[in-house]
Amino acid sequence: MSLNPNLRYVQIAFNGSIMQVRRILPQIRYDERIIIEAGTPFIKREGMAGVRLIRRMWRGIVLADLKITDGAREEVIFAANSGASAVTVMGSSPIETLNIFCETCTRLNIYSQVDMLGVINPLKTIMKMKIPPDFIVIHKGRDEESNTRNIIRYKDIAKVRSKFDTKISVAGGLTLDRVRSAYFNGADVAILNIVSPSDPNDGLLESSNFRRLIPMILSEVGS
């Protein structure tokens, strides 16, 4: 599936188990504005079999959040062979890794996402790359959510846009109530984690009625 440059997107991240995916994903009606993410904890728990399951259940864009730090060529191939249409690399990785990552994604026709978690100057990082990524992720990490002084660095969106025509995703404790703010600040993609009742982080409760919740979120995305 190809991205529509005129649309904004919502990314729903599964971080639990295969059982969570089997229970919740059928409740999410297909919409081209939805990206389904196989989150890092999910992949560590279920392996690439978990990515393949999501691909069988979802015909739209599937992101494998591998957070690659090295060995980019092989790991992008893992993701592509498992049915992912997008994959992530850490922006703090060596420039050689970032270049190999984007080159391999381009060759395999898979979307490249650079996660800027912990990166002070995302624009400077992209300017060093031979090929700019399809997405960058402005990311306030899950462990940072408890620190109210740490905020999503929305100001980086305008800085990147001044030089590059790349889609920008935003992550960091987003909920239904905070999605509108992400788009208002210029994000193309709002990333929402599915969380358990015991999870201290914000997101979409796994006990929610997703048949009702997802249309509410999409109403903030626009058409």
Buried (B, 14 or more C-beta within 10 A) or exposed (E): EEBEEEEBBBBBBBBBBBEBBEEBBEEBEEEBBBBBBBBBBBBEEBEBEBBBBBBEBBEBBBBBBBBBEEEBBEBBBBBBEBBBBBBBBBBBBEEEBBBBBBBBBBEBEBBBBBBBBEBEEBBEBBEEBEBBBBBBBBBBBBEBBEEEEEEBBBEBBEBBEEEBEBBBBBBBBBBBEBBEBBBEBBBBBBBBBBBEEEBEBBBBBBEBEBEEBBEEBBEBBEE
